[in-house]
């Protein structure tokens, strides 16, 4: 069962917004056994939309469309879809009632342009929008399923979860898909591939291995396709375990979560706490940690200390250390992490100091030079890394490297 996603809107094509809808939809559809054939973005242009629909119908069984359902003149998706099927627009009583209720709830007058949102192609099944005024529309025509939804992400997501996915699961015979993801940190995909080549070669045709690299990380995803869930899940897990045992030294998580979430889970389970001292990352590590619900159980907080003065006053870094060795040094990183551990009273701490760039480097300390320190009450580990001259990448690489070092220290301490 193949699907295609079409996102509509000039704002996507000019880069004004990022198309997050497609990635989210593809993930949800894949989870229920529907494979994505293609993802396309088209402008708010009638002919472009019609061409996209026609071409998608030749490739896919299910065509999902988002965007262009608002009340303004540039929102032409609904009228264009009606033209595609050769039908007229009619007012839907349930959709109108939904629009009226929303405007009543907010005590706002219902304009004619808003009332027109209740008009839909006469051959569609209406999917009510519980979070907005634009209804979704489902068409079952010529053996193909077309589903049009609002482009506003939270409206589309609720509609998919509450209505669209249940409808697809109940009306279609879908295969079983089992995914197992292993997060590795600190080793490139080519080295990983070489280490597990024989395991990959032994995979049956219905189990695939994908390498998903990101800065400093590689996710290894096993995907199994079959008819019997329990047997397939068991077989996928058996191959996953072989891979985990083979590359155990770089495995950060045995599920599809980021490294900071794996650390939070482990520390919460062990009732451990964490603080940070950030310089070159400017709070990015704290952001990664605190984006996860429940992080406050583990994370005390920390300091973003760029200046010498704050490093001295908040973290207790000695002035003579900074004067003699500089802010970007093993000695400063050590005093930063131990200062965070002592002053913030946490079980573990991490600290980073470096030259993120694009300027500020010297011959001895070029842009991309970073010192990372992690510590517990019993042990401090300090490491120097040298990255490139791209500021954003340096910040991200530093954060992942620091979290990887912390993860290693945690598990070494737990042995």
C-alpha positions in Angstrom: 0.0 0.0 0.0 1.7 3.2 -1.3 1.0 6.8 -0.3 2.1 10.1 -1.6 2.1 13.4 0.3 1.4 16.8 -1.4 2.0 20.0 0.6 0.5 23.1 -1.0 1.7 26.7 -0.3 4.1 29.3 -1.8 5.4 29.9 1.7 7.0 26.4 1.6 8.6 26.9 -1.8 10.2 30.2 -0.9 11.6 28.9 2.4 9.4 31.0 4.6 8.3 28.0 6.6 9.7 24.5 6.9 7.5 21.6 5.8 7.3 19.6 9.0 3.9 18.2 8.1 5.3 15.7 5.6 7.9 14.3 8.0 5.4 13.8 10.7 2.8 12.3 8.4 5.3 9.9 6.8 6.3 8.7 10.2 2.8 8.0 11.3 1.8 6.3 8.1 4.9 4.1 8.1 4.0 3.0 11.6 0.7 1.5 10.4 2.3 -0.2 7.3 1.8 2.4 4.6 4.9 3.2 2.6 5.5 6.7 1.2 6.2 6.7 -2.5 6.9 10.4 -2.9 6.6 13.8 -1.1 5.9 16.9 -3.2 5.5 20.6 -2.5 3.6 22.8 -5.0 2.6 26.4 -5.2 -0.8 27.9 -4.7 -1.5 27.6 -8.4 -4.5 25.7 -9.9 -2.6 24.0 -12.7 0.3 23.0 -10.5 -2.1 21.4 -8.0 -4.1 19.6 -10.7 -0.9 18.2 -12.3 0.4 17.1 -8.9 -2.9 15.2 -8.2 -2.9 13.5 -11.6 0.7 12.4 -11.3 0.3 11.2 -7.7 -2.7 9.1 -8.7 -0.5 7.1 -11.1 2.0 6.3 -8.4 0.1 5.9 -5.1 -3.0 4.3 -3.6 -3.4 7.0 -1.0 -2.8 10.7 -1.7 -2.6 13.0 1.3 -2.8 16.8 0.8 -2.2 19.6 3.3 -2.5 23.3 2.9 -4.6 25.9 1.1 -7.9 25.4 3.0 -8.0 28.7 4.8 -10.6 31.5 4.2 -8.5 33.9 2.1 -8.3 34.2 -1.7 -4.9 32.5 -1.9 -6.4 29.3 -0.4 -7.5 27.5 -3.6 -7.1 23.9 -2.7 -10.7 23.0 -2.1 -12.0 24.6 -5.3 -9.2 23.0 -7.3 -9.9 19.5 -5.9 -13.6 20.0 -6.8 -12.5 20.8 -10.4 -10.2 17.8 -10.4 -13.1 15.5 -9.7 -15.5 17.6 -11.8 -18.0 18.3 -9.0 -19.4 21.4 -7.4 -19.1 22.8 -3.9 -22.0 22.4 -1.4 -22.5 23.6 2.1 -22.0 20.9 4.7 -24.3 21.3 7.7 -21.9 19.6 10.2 -18.9 21.7 9.0 -21.0 24.9 9.2 -22.1 24.0 12.7 -18.5 23.5 13.7 -17.5 26.9 12.3 -20.4 28.6 14.1 -19.5 27.0 17.4 -15.9 28.1 17.2 -16.9 31.7 16.5 -19.5 31.6 19.2 -16.9 30.2 21.7 -14.6 33.2 21.1 -17.5 35.7 20.9 -16.6 36.9 17.4 -18.8 37.7 14.4 -19.1 35.0 11.7 -18.1 36.6 8.4 -19.3 35.3 5.1 -15.7 34.3 4.2 -15.7 32.1 7.2 -19.1 30.6 6.4 -17.8 29.6 3.0 -15.3 27.3 4.8 -18.2 24.9 5.3 -18.5 24.4 1.6 -16.9 21.2 0.4 -16.8 19.2 -2.9 -20.1 17.2 -3.1 -18.3 13.8 -3.5 -16.3 14.0 -0.2 -16.7 12.6 3.2 -16.2 15.5 5.6 -13.7 15.1 8.4 -14.6 17.7 11.1 -11.8 19.9 12.4 -12.0 20.0 16.2 -9.2 22.6 16.3 -10.0 25.0 13.5 -12.6 26.1 10.9 -11.4 24.3 7.8 -12.8 20.8 7.5 -10.8 17.9 6.2 -12.1 16.0 3.2 -11.8 12.3 2.2 -12.5 11.1 -1.3 -12.7 7.5 -2.5 -12.5 7.7 -6.3 -11.4 5.3 -9.0 -9.8 2.9 -6.5 -7.7 5.7 -4.9 -8.1 7.5 -1.5 -7.5 11.2 -1.4 -7.4 13.1 1.9 -7.2 16.8 2.1 -6.3 18.4 5.5 -5.4 21.9 6.8 -1.8 22.9 6.6 -1.7 24.3 10.2 0.4 21.5 11.9 -1.6 21.0 15.1 -4.9 20.9 13.2 -3.5 18.4 10.7 -2.0 16.2 13.5 -5.2 16.0 15.6 -7.1 15.1 12.4 -4.7 12.4 11.4 -4.6 10.9 14.9 -8.3 11.1 15.7 -9.9 10.4 12.3 -7.6 9.6 9.3 -5.4 6.9 10.7 -8.3 5.0 12.4 -10.2 5.2 9.1 -7.3 3.8 7.1 -6.6 1.0 9.5 -10.2 -0.1 9.6 -10.8 0.0 5.8 -7.5 -1.3 4.5 -5.5 -4.6 4.9 -2.1 -3.4 6.0 1.1 -5.3 6.5 3.0 -5.5 9.8 6.0 -3.2 10.0 8.4 -3.5 12.9 11.1 -0.9 13.5 14.0 -1.2 16.0 16.4 1.7 16.3 19.8 1.8 18.0 21.5 5.1 18.7 25.2 5.2 18.4 27.5 8.2 19.1 31.1 8.9 18.3 31.7 6.6 15.3 31.0 7.3 11.6 28.6 5.3 9.5 31.3 3.8 7.3 33.2 2.4 10.3 30.0 1.1 11.8 29.0 -0.6 8.5 32.4 -2.3 8.4 32.1 -3.6 11.9 28.7 -5.1 11.4 29.0 -6.1 7.7 28.6 -9.8 8.3 25.4 -9.2 10.4 23.9 -7.0 7.7 24.7 -9.6 5.0 22.9 -12.3 7.0 19.6 -10.3 7.2 16.7 -11.9 5.3 15.1 -10.0 2.4 12.2 -8.9 4.6 14.5 -7.1 7.2 16.4 -4.0 6.1 19.1 -2.0 7.9 19.3 1.7 7.4 22.1 4.1 8.5 20.8 7.5 9.6 23.7 9.8 10.3 23.6 13.2 12.1 26.4 15.3 13.5 28.3 13.0 15.8 25.6 10.3 15.8 24.3 7.5 13.7 21.0 5.8 14.2 20.9 2.2 13.0 17.3 1.3 12.1 16.2 -2.3 11.5 12.8 -2.5 9.6 11.0 -5.8 9.3 8.0 -6.4 6.9 5.7 -9.3 7.3 2.3 -10.7 8.2 2.8 -12.0 11.8 3.7 -9.4 14.3 5.0 -11.5 17.2 7.4 -13.6 15.1 8.6 -10.6 13.1 9.2 -8.6 16.2 11.2 -11.5 17.8 13.4 -11.8 14.7 14.1 -8.1 14.4 15.1 -7.9 18.1 17.4 -10.9 17.7 19.3 -9.1 14.9 19.3 -5.9 16.9 20.9 -7.6 19.8 23.7 -9.0 17.7 24.4 -5.4 16.5 24.3 -4.0 20.0 26.7 -6.6 21.3 29.1 -5.9 18.3 29.2 -2.1 18.7 28.4 -1.9 22.4 31.2 0.7 23.0 29.3 3.4 20.9 25.7 2.5 21.8 23.9 5.3 23.6 20.3 4.0 23.4 18.5 0.9 22.3 15.4 2.9 21.2 14.6 5.8 18.9 15.3 8.6 21.3 18.0 11.3 21.3 21.0 10.9 23.5 20.0 13.5 26.1 16.7 11.7 26.6 18.5 8.4 27.1 20.7 10.1 29.7 17.7 11.6 31.5 15.9 8.2 31.6 19.0 6.5 33.0 19.7 9.3 35.6 16.0 9.4 36.7 16.0 5.7 37.2 19.1 5.9 39.3 17.9 9.1 41.1 20.9 11.1 39.9 21.1 14.8 39.3 23.0 16.9 36.7 24.2 20.5 36.3 26.1 22.2 33.4 28.6 24.9 32.7 28.4 26.2 29.2 30.5 28.7 27.4 30.8 28.1 23.6 27.4 26.3 23.3 25.6 29.3 24.9 22.9 27.2 26.6 22.3 24.8 23.7 23.0 21.8 25.9 20.5 23.0 28.5 17.9 23.5 25.7 18.4 19.9 24.5 17.8 18.6 28.0 14.9 20.8 29.1 12.9 20.2 25.9 11.9 16.8 27.4 9.0 16.6 29.9 10.2 15.5 33.3 13.8 16.8 32.9 13.5 18.8 36.1 13.7 15.5 38.1 17.3 15.2 36.9 18.4 18.6 35.7 19.3 21.3 38.3 20.3 23.9 35.7 23.7 25.6 35.4 25.6 28.6 34.1 26.1 30.1 30.6 29.4 31.9 31.3 31.1 33.6 28.4 33.2 36.1 30.4 36.1 35.6 32.7 34.2 37.4 35.4 31.3 34.9 35.4 33.5 31.9 35.1 35.3 33.2 38.3 32.2 34.4 40.2 29.7 31.6 39.4 31.9 28.6 38.8 34.9 29.4 41.0 37.4 29.3 38.1 40.7 30.8 39.4 41.8 34.1 37.8 45.4 32.8 37.5 44.1 29.8 35.6 42.3 32.0 33.1 45.3 34.4 32.8 47.9 31.6 32.4 46.0 29.1 30.3 43.1 31.0 28.8 39.4 30.3 28.8 39.8 27.5 26.2 42.0 25.1 28.0 42.1 21.8 29.9 42.7 23.6 33.1 39.7 26.0 32.7 37.3 23.2 31.6 38.4 21.2 34.6 37.7 24.0 37.1 34.4 24.8 35.3 33.0 21.3 35.7 34.3 20.9 39.2 32.9 24.3 40.1 29.5 23.4 38.7 29.5 20.1 40.6 30.5 21.8 43.9 28.4 25.0 43.6 25.2 23.5 42.2 25.3 20.4 44.4 24.6 17.9 41.7 25.8 14.3 41.3 27.2 14.9 37.9 28.2 17.9 35.8 29.5 18.7 32.4 31.3 21.8 31.1 32.3 23.0 27.6 34.6 25.8 26.6 35.8 26.5 23.1 35.9 28.7 20.0 32.7 28.2 18.0 33.7 30.7 15.3 33.7 31.9 12.7 36.3 34.2 14.2 38.3 34.3 17.5 40.8 31.6 16.7 44.6 31.8 17.0 47.4 29.7 15.6 47.6 27.7 18.8 43.8 27.5 19.3 42.1 27.6 15.9 38.3 28.0 15.4 36.7 24.7 16.3 38.9 24.0 19.3 36.8 22.7 22.2 37.5 21.4 25.7 34.9 19.2 27.3 34.8 18.1 30.9 32.4 15.7 32.7 32.6 14.9 36.4 31.1 13.0 39.3 32.3 13.3 42.9 34.7 10.4 42.2 36.0 11.1 38.7 36.7 14.0 36.2 37.3 13.3 32.5 38.5 16.1 30.2 38.9 15.9 26.5 40.1 18.2 23.7 38.3 18.1 20.3 38.9 20.0 17.1 36.0 20.7 14.8 35.7 22.9 11.7 34.9 26.5 11.2 31.1 26.4 11.0 29.7 27.9 14.1 26.3 26.1 14.2 27.9 22.7 13.5 30.6 23.3 16.1 27.9 24.1 18.7 25.9 21.0 17.8 29.0 18.7 17.7 30.2 20.0 21.0 26.8 19.3 22.6 26.6 15.8 21.3 30.2 15.0 22.2 29.7 16.4 25.8 26.5 14.3 26.2 28.3 11.2 24.9 31.2 11.7 27.4 28.6 12.1 30.2 26.8 9.0 29.0 30.1 7.0 29.1 31.0 8.3 32.6 27.5 7.4 33.9 27.7 3.8 32.6 31.3 3.3 33.7 30.4 4.5 37.2 27.4 2.2 37.2 29.5 -0.9 36.5 
